[in-house]
Structure formats: structure tokens, C-alpha cells
Amino acid sequence: MKHLNVAIIGYKFMGKAHSNAWANAPRFFDLTSKPVMKVACGRNEGPLKEFAERWGWQETETDWTKVVERDDIDIIDISAPPGLHREIALAAAKAGKHIFCEKPIALTSGEAREMCDAVDAAGVTHYLNHNYRRIPAVVLARQLIDDGKIGRIFHWRGAYLQSWIVDPNFPLTWHLRAETAGSGPQGDLNSHSVDLARYLVGDIESVVAMTANFVTERPLPDTSAGTFEAGTVGKEMGKVTVEDAAFMVTQFRNGALGSFEATRFAPGRKNYNSFEIYGSKGSLIFNLERMNELEYFSQDDPECAQGFRTIIATEPGHPYMANWWPPGHTIGYEHEFHHAVVDFLSAIETGEPIAPNFHDGLKEMQVIEAGLESARTGQRIQIPD
């Protein structure tokens, strides 16, 4: 069996999710190439070493440029904040490394375009980790659409709601700074929704949007603060430079209409990622909080029996499920990352492209930026072809 050495850059929330997948995917899936967890890279040596020991990385390094230059590394996993994606990806591509990158792809569409040019010139496999595409119920939704079960699609309704910064004393982490995050939930959350909408409905033609800021200043964080962890905060304050909520209304190139809601100010919603699709022959509803279920309505059912049915997507015939547990035994959030690793390794082996990739990320970033521009100007913004 061929071995591919992996280096991960970033070791917090996404670093853990990715590490779990690199370690466990070969245990459940028959792979022709086995990932070797070679190097973990991060800025703080102490926590980094603890991370590497816990998750099974053989070595550690605090300088990512040294990792990228190593001849024994085949894959660079970019789990760092999006403000670092461009620089790492350009260097990795130049060094001939395959790239597994967290979303959103970058801070701007200009950065994303540079990344696309770099991986195309290098001829490396590149993947953008919108993990929700690889939920069995979501892939099943795509199959039903491709089989014509929904008919012509009229409407997409997406909502991604969280609540982790409702408290005004939550610190000013990197997620709330434009220089490190690019935008707020428009990029962080709506990028996921836009990716799912493009996967299931098609490309977006135009956008009208609005954004809001509910808390404009927050305490500065210490080094213990994380994505959902406040850590210790002091009295010094800093300005929030991204939006707190974003709503978009869109028209797809196929004529369908869409809506996208994204906020971190929805108490009771921890990670509520949902979509509804309505077509001429049927409808689909998905909610991440019930991720093994897909609701399906068919106009072809007898009138007396029409209604939404709940499909439990855990049968061996459902995507990816034959590699997991017996029917009816559900899977969770972490399994999506396993599926991404498996498909990524297969793409390297076959030389075939994987989706979503950097080009998909560029198209998503164009939609995200169009929404932010619309919110600033009050105008309807066309998406470039």
C-alpha cells in the first residue's frame, strides 16, 4: 500500500476534527493509499506537543514554512484561520504538495483566484472542506434531485444559525476581526450554505443582502480563548470589524429563487444548518441537528397519502453508510470529515478532481463578497460568470 505523509497546520477545533479523520478513515474504508500523520504545526509549542501526542502526530514544528518545504511531506492540511490560507496554499502548491484546506477559502476572491492559479500551475489535488456535502442524507438529496424526483427547482431556503457570541462579554477572537476572518457569519456560515446551494440547486446569478452589528466592541482575549471558549478576558476593549448577522436573497442562473440567513445571535441554536428545496414534483428538507434524516415530499404519491416522509439515511445503500454501522445506527458530525479524507485520497490516486475544490471556493467567495457589497450599497449585485 502506498503511504502519503500528511502535515497539518493548525491544531485547535478544526485540527482535532481533521486529525480524527486522518487517523480513523483507514480503519473503516478500504484505501489504496494510507495517510501517515507525520507533522503537526502550530505557533505555541507546549499546547502543540500535547495535541500531537493526543491525536497521533509523529512530530511537531512551529514554523509552517519549514513543513511545506520538507521533501517527505505529500499533503498539507490547512486548518489555520482563513487569514493564513492564501500564503500557506501558495507555498504548498509551489512545493508540489496536495492541499486539504478548511473553508472559507480565503479572505477575498482575489486571494482565492491566486490560490486557484497556483494549484492549477502546480497540477496538485486541491480540496476545500465544506464537510456538509458529505453527509449521507445530503448526498441522498442530490441523488433524488438528479433522478428528477423534485422536478424543476423553484426555491432554496437556507438558514445557518448559532448563538455563541450573544454575550457581549465574549472576547474579540480572530473570528470577529476582518483582518483574520474576512467577514463574520456571511463568510463563516453562509459559505457553507452557498456551497450546499450550488451543490444541490446550481450557480447563483445575483444577490441582494443586508447585514447587522449588534455588539460593536468586545473585551480583548488572552491565549486561552477559542472558537466557542471565552477564556480569560480583561477590561481592555477592541472594535468588532465584521458583521454579526447577514441575510441574502438570490436568483440562481436556472431561475430559482433563494434565501440565506446566517447569524451568531440566535439563542437556542447551537449549530442549526438547514435547507428547504421546493420543486415542481416534490420538496426536500434537511436540518443538521437531525443529520441522519432527510424529509421528502412527492407529488407523485396518492393524494390521500401525500405528506413529508422522513428518510433515515443509515441503510447500506445510502452514500458512505456501508462502511459504518448496521442499519438504523446513526453517525455524527465527525464522520463527514472521514468521508472527505477518503474522497480526497481517492482523488490523489486517480488524478480526478474532487469537489468542492479551490475553484468552487472562488465562486462561493464571489457570492459572499457580492452579498457584503449589496449590504453596503443597497444595490442588487450580479455575480461574475
C-alpha positions as CSV (number, residue, x, y, z in Angstrom):
1,M,0.0,0.0,0.0
2,K,1.2,3.5,-0.9
3,H,1.8,5.8,2.1
4,L,1.1,9.6,1.9
5,N,2.7,11.7,4.6
6,V,0.4,14.4,6.0
7,A,1.3,17.7,7.7
8,I,-1.4,19.6,9.5
9,I,-1.1,23.4,10.1
10,G,-3.5,24.4,12.9
11,Y,-4.3,22.4,15.9
12,K,-7.5,23.7,17.6
13,F,-11.1,23.0,16.7
14,M,-10.6,22.0,13.1
15,G,-7.2,20.5,13.8
16,K,-8.9,18.0,16.1
17,A,-11.7,17.2,13.6
18,H,-9.2,16.7,10.8
19,S,-6.9,14.6,12.9
20,N,-9.7,12.3,13.9
21,A,-10.5,11.7,10.3
22,W,-6.9,11.1,9.2
23,A,-6.4,8.5,12.0
24,N,-9.7,6.6,11.6
25,A,-10.6,6.7,7.9
26,P,-8.3,3.8,7.1
27,R,-9.9,1.7,9.8
28,F,-13.4,1.9,8.2
29,F,-12.7,2.3,4.5
30,D,-10.5,0.2,2.1
31,L,-7.9,2.7,0.9
32,T,-5.3,2.2,-1.7
33,S,-3.2,5.0,-0.2
34,K,-2.8,5.2,3.6
35,P,-2.3,8.6,5.3
36,V,0.6,8.9,7.7
37,M,0.2,11.6,10.3
38,K,3.7,13.0,10.1
39,V,3.9,16.6,11.4
40,A,1.6,18.9,13.4
41,C,2.4,22.6,13.1
42,G,1.3,25.5,15.3
43,R,2.6,28.6,17.0
44,N,2.6,27.6,20.6
45,E,5.0,24.7,21.3
46,G,3.6,23.5,24.6
47,P,-0.1,23.0,23.5
48,L,1.1,21.8,20.1
49,K,3.0,18.9,21.6
50,E,0.1,18.0,23.8
51,F,-2.1,18.0,20.7
52,A,0.3,15.9,18.7
53,E,0.6,13.3,21.5
54,R,-3.1,13.0,22.0
55,W,-4.0,12.7,18.3
56,G,-1.1,10.7,17.0
57,W,1.1,13.1,15.1
58,Q,4.7,11.9,14.9
59,E,6.5,15.2,15.0
60,T,5.8,18.9,15.7
61,E,7.0,22.1,14.1
62,T,6.3,25.8,14.9
63,D,7.3,27.2,11.5
64,W,4.9,26.2,8.8
65,T,7.3,27.3,6.0
66,K,9.7,24.6,7.1
67,V,6.9,22.0,7.0
68,V,5.9,23.0,3.4
69,E,9.4,22.7,2.2
70,R,10.0,19.2,3.5
71,D,10.6,16.6,0.8
72,D,8.9,13.8,2.8
73,I,5.5,15.6,3.1
74,D,2.9,14.8,0.4
75,I,-0.2,16.5,1.8
76,I,-0.6,19.9,3.5
77,D,-3.8,20.1,5.6
78,I,-4.6,23.8,6.2
79,S,-6.6,24.0,9.4
80,A,-5.5,27.5,10.3
81,P,-7.7,30.6,10.2
82,P,-8.6,31.9,6.8
83,G,-6.3,34.9,7.0
84,L,-3.4,32.4,6.6
85,H,-4.9,30.2,3.8
86,R,-3.6,32.1,0.8
87,E,0.0,32.3,2.0
88,I,0.2,28.6,3.0
89,A,-1.6,27.4,-0.1
90,L,0.6,29.3,-2.5
91,A,3.7,27.9,-0.8
92,A,2.3,24.4,-0.7
93,A,1.4,24.4,-4.3
94,K,4.8,25.7,-5.3
95,A,6.3,22.9,-3.4
96,G,4.1,20.4,-5.2
97,K,2.0,19.3,-2.2
98,H,-1.6,18.2,-2.4
99,I,-3.8,20.6,-0.3
100,F,-6.7,19.8,2.0
101,C,-8.0,23.2,3.1
102,E,-10.6,24.4,5.5
103,K,-13.3,26.9,4.5
104,P,-13.8,29.7,3.7
105,I,-11.1,29.5,1.1
106,A,-9.6,32.9,1.8
107,L,-10.4,36.5,2.9
108,T,-11.2,37.8,-0.6
109,S,-12.0,36.5,-4.1
110,G,-8.7,38.0,-5.2
111,E,-6.8,35.7,-2.8
112,A,-8.9,32.8,-3.9
113,R,-8.1,33.4,-7.6
114,E,-4.4,33.4,-6.7
115,M,-4.8,30.1,-5.0
116,C,-6.6,28.7,-8.0
117,D,-3.9,29.8,-10.4
118,A,-1.2,28.3,-8.1
119,V,-2.8,24.8,-7.8
120,D,-3.6,24.7,-11.5
121,A,0.0,25.6,-12.4
122,A,1.3,23.0,-10.0
123,G,-1.1,20.3,-11.0
124,V,-1.8,19.2,-7.4
125,T,-5.0,17.9,-6.0
126,H,-6.8,20.6,-4.0
127,Y,-9.9,20.3,-1.8
128,L,-11.9,22.8,0.1
129,N,-13.5,21.3,3.2
130,H,-17.2,22.1,3.1
131,N,-17.8,18.9,5.1
132,Y,-21.6,19.1,5.0
133,R,-21.6,18.0,1.3
134,R,-20.5,14.6,2.6
135,I,-23.4,13.9,5.0
136,P,-25.2,10.8,3.6
137,A,-28.6,12.5,3.8
138,V,-27.3,15.5,1.8
139,V,-25.8,13.3,-0.9
140,L,-29.1,11.4,-1.0
141,A,-30.8,14.7,-1.6
142,R,-28.5,15.3,-4.6
143,Q,-29.4,11.8,-5.9
144,L,-33.1,12.5,-5.7
145,I,-32.6,15.8,-7.5
146,D,-30.5,14.2,-10.2
147,D,-33.1,11.4,-10.6
148,G,-35.8,14.0,-11.3
149,K,-37.8,13.3,-8.1
150,I,-38.1,17.0,-7.3
151,G,-38.6,18.2,-10.8
152,R,-37.8,21.8,-11.7
153,I,-36.5,23.6,-8.6
154,F,-38.3,26.8,-7.7
155,H,-37.0,27.7,-4.3
156,W,-34.0,27.3,-2.0
157,R,-34.3,28.4,1.7
158,G,-31.2,28.1,3.8
159,A,-30.5,29.1,7.4
160,Y,-27.4,28.7,9.4
161,L,-27.9,29.9,13.0
162,Q,-25.6,29.9,16.0
163,S,-25.6,31.7,19.4
164,W,-22.0,31.6,20.7
165,I,-21.4,35.4,20.8
166,V,-24.8,36.6,22.2
167,D,-23.0,37.5,25.4
168,P,-21.4,40.9,24.9
169,N,-18.5,39.9,27.2
170,F,-17.4,37.1,24.8
171,P,-13.9,38.2,23.7
172,L,-12.8,39.7,20.4
173,T,-11.4,36.4,19.0
174,W,-10.0,36.2,15.4
175,H,-13.4,35.3,14.1
176,L,-14.6,38.9,14.9
177,R,-11.7,40.7,13.1
178,A,-11.8,41.5,9.4
179,E,-8.1,41.1,9.0
180,T,-8.1,37.5,10.2
181,A,-11.6,36.3,9.3
182,G,-12.5,38.4,6.3
183,S,-16.2,38.6,7.4
184,G,-18.5,37.3,10.1
185,P,-21.2,34.7,9.6
186,Q,-21.5,35.8,5.9
187,G,-18.2,34.0,5.2
188,D,-18.1,31.6,8.1
189,L,-21.7,30.3,7.9
190,N,-23.2,31.4,4.6
191,S,-20.2,30.0,2.8
192,H,-21.4,26.6,3.9
193,S,-25.0,27.4,2.8
194,V,-23.8,28.8,-0.6
195,D,-21.7,25.6,-1.1
196,L,-24.7,23.4,-0.4
197,A,-27.0,25.5,-2.6
198,R,-24.5,25.3,-5.5
199,Y,-24.2,21.6,-5.0
200,L,-28.0,21.0,-4.9
201,V,-29.5,23.8,-7.0
202,G,-26.8,25.4,-9.2
203,D,-24.8,28.6,-9.6
204,I,-26.1,32.0,-8.3
205,E,-26.6,34.9,-10.6
206,S,-27.4,37.9,-8.4
207,V,-27.6,38.9,-4.8
208,V,-29.5,41.4,-2.6
209,A,-28.4,41.4,1.1
210,M,-28.3,43.2,4.4
211,T,-26.1,42.8,7.4
212,A,-26.2,44.0,11.1
213,N,-23.9,44.6,14.0
214,F,-25.4,44.1,17.4
215,V,-22.3,44.3,19.6
216,T,-19.6,46.8,18.3
217,E,-16.9,46.4,21.0
218,R,-15.7,43.4,22.9
219,P,-13.0,42.6,25.5
220,L,-9.7,41.6,24.1
221,P,-8.9,37.9,24.5
222,D,-6.0,36.0,26.1
223,T,-4.3,33.0,24.5
224,S,-6.8,30.6,26.1
225,A,-9.8,31.9,24.1
226,G,-11.0,29.6,21.4
227,T,-13.8,29.4,18.8
228,F,-16.5,28.7,21.4
229,E,-14.4,29.4,24.5
230,A,-14.2,32.8,26.2
231,G,-11.0,32.1,28.1
232,T,-9.9,34.9,30.5
233,V,-10.9,38.5,29.5
234,G,-9.7,41.8,30.8
235,K,-11.0,45.3,30.7
236,E,-9.4,46.5,27.5
237,M,-11.8,46.6,24.6
238,G,-11.4,46.3,20.9
239,K,-13.7,47.0,17.9
240,V,-15.7,44.3,16.1
241,T,-14.9,44.7,12.4
242,V,-17.2,42.0,10.9
243,E,-20.9,41.7,10.7
244,D,-22.9,39.8,13.4
245,A,-25.7,38.7,11.0
246,A,-26.2,38.5,7.3
247,F,-29.4,37.9,5.2
248,M,-29.3,37.3,1.4
249,V,-31.9,36.9,-1.3
250,T,-30.6,35.4,-4.5
251,Q,-31.6,34.4,-8.0
252,F,-30.0,31.3,-9.4
253,R,-28.9,31.0,-13.0
254,N,-31.6,28.4,-13.6
255,G,-34.3,30.9,-12.5
256,A,-34.8,29.5,-8.9
257,L,-35.0,32.0,-6.1
258,G,-33.1,31.6,-2.8
259,S,-32.8,33.0,0.7
260,F,-29.8,32.7,3.1
261,E,-29.9,33.6,6.8
262,A,-26.7,33.5,8.8
263,T,-26.3,34.7,12.4
264,R,-24.4,34.0,15.7
265,F,-27.2,35.7,17.6
266,A,-29.9,33.0,17.7
267,P,-30.3,31.8,21.3
268,G,-31.2,28.1,21.4
269,R,-29.5,27.4,18.1
270,K,-26.0,26.0,18.6
271,N,-25.3,24.8,15.0
272,Y,-28.6,24.9,13.2
273,N,-27.7,24.4,9.5
274,S,-30.9,23.7,7.5
275,F,-32.2,24.0,4.0
276,E,-35.5,23.6,2.2
277,I,-35.8,22.9,-1.5
278,Y,-39.2,23.2,-3.3
279,G,-39.7,21.9,-6.9
280,S,-42.4,21.1,-9.4
281,K,-42.6,17.4,-8.4
282,G,-41.5,17.5,-4.7
283,S,-39.7,19.0,-1.9
284,L,-36.7,18.3,0.4
285,I,-35.9,19.5,3.9
286,F,-32.7,18.9,5.9
287,N,-31.6,20.0,9.3
288,L,-28.1,19.3,10.6
289,E,-29.4,18.9,14.2
290,R,-31.1,15.8,12.8
291,M,-28.3,15.0,10.3
292,N,-29.3,11.4,9.6
293,E,-32.7,12.4,8.4
294,L,-34.0,13.8,5.1
295,E,-37.6,14.9,4.7
296,Y,-39.0,14.2,1.3
297,F,-42.4,15.2,-0.2
298,S,-43.5,13.7,-3.5
299,Q,-46.4,15.0,-5.7
300,D,-46.5,11.5,-7.3
301,D,-47.9,10.0,-4.1
302,P,-51.6,9.4,-4.0
303,E,-53.4,12.5,-2.8
304,C,-54.8,10.6,0.2
305,A,-51.2,9.7,1.3
306,Q,-49.3,12.8,0.5
307,G,-47.1,14.4,3.1
308,F,-43.5,14.7,4.1
309,R,-41.8,11.4,4.8
310,T,-38.7,11.1,7.0
311,I,-36.0,9.0,5.4
312,I,-33.4,7.7,7.9
313,A,-30.3,7.7,5.8
314,T,-28.5,4.8,7.5
315,E,-29.1,1.9,5.1
316,P,-26.1,0.3,3.4
317,G,-27.4,1.6,0.1
318,H,-27.2,5.2,1.3
319,P,-23.9,7.1,0.5
320,Y,-20.9,6.1,2.6
321,M,-23.1,4.1,5.1
322,A,-21.9,0.6,4.1
323,N,-18.6,1.4,5.8
324,W,-20.1,2.3,9.2
325,W,-22.7,0.6,11.4
326,P,-25.7,-1.7,10.9
327,P,-28.9,0.0,9.5
328,G,-30.5,2.4,11.9
329,H,-27.3,3.1,13.8
330,T,-26.7,6.8,13.2
331,I,-23.4,8.6,12.5
332,G,-22.3,12.1,13.6
333,Y,-20.6,15.3,12.8
334,E,-17.1,13.8,12.8
335,H,-18.0,11.2,10.1
336,E,-18.3,13.9,7.4
337,F,-14.5,14.6,7.8
338,H,-13.8,10.9,7.3
339,H,-15.7,10.9,4.1
340,A,-13.8,14.0,2.9
341,V,-10.4,12.3,3.7
342,V,-11.5,9.1,1.8
343,D,-12.6,11.1,-1.3
344,F,-9.5,13.3,-1.2
345,L,-7.2,10.3,-1.1
346,S,-9.1,8.7,-3.9
347,A,-8.7,11.9,-6.0
348,I,-5.0,11.9,-5.5
349,E,-4.8,8.3,-6.5
350,T,-6.9,8.7,-9.7
351,G,-5.9,12.2,-10.7
352,E,-9.6,13.1,-11.0
353,P,-10.7,16.4,-9.4
354,I,-12.6,16.5,-6.2
355,A,-15.4,18.9,-5.3
356,P,-15.6,21.3,-3.7
357,N,-12.2,22.5,-4.7
358,F,-10.5,25.9,-4.9
359,H,-12.5,26.8,-8.0
360,D,-15.7,26.2,-6.1
361,G,-14.3,28.3,-3.3
362,L,-13.6,31.2,-5.6
363,K,-17.2,31.1,-6.9
364,E,-18.5,31.0,-3.3
365,M,-16.3,33.9,-2.3
366,Q,-17.7,35.9,-5.2
367,V,-21.2,35.3,-3.8
368,I,-20.1,36.2,-0.3
369,E,-18.5,39.4,-1.5
370,A,-21.4,40.3,-3.6
371,G,-23.6,40.0,-0.5
372,L,-21.4,42.3,1.5
373,E,-21.3,44.8,-1.3
374,S,-25.1,44.7,-1.6
375,A,-25.4,45.3,2.1
376,R,-23.1,48.3,1.8
377,T,-24.7,49.9,-1.2
378,G,-28.3,48.7,-1.1
379,Q,-27.9,47.5,-4.7
380,R,-28.6,44.2,-6.4
381,I,-25.2,42.7,-7.3
382,Q,-24.5,40.5,-10.3
383,I,-22.1,37.5,-9.8
384,P,-19.3,37.3,-12.4
385,D,-19.7,34.4,-14.9
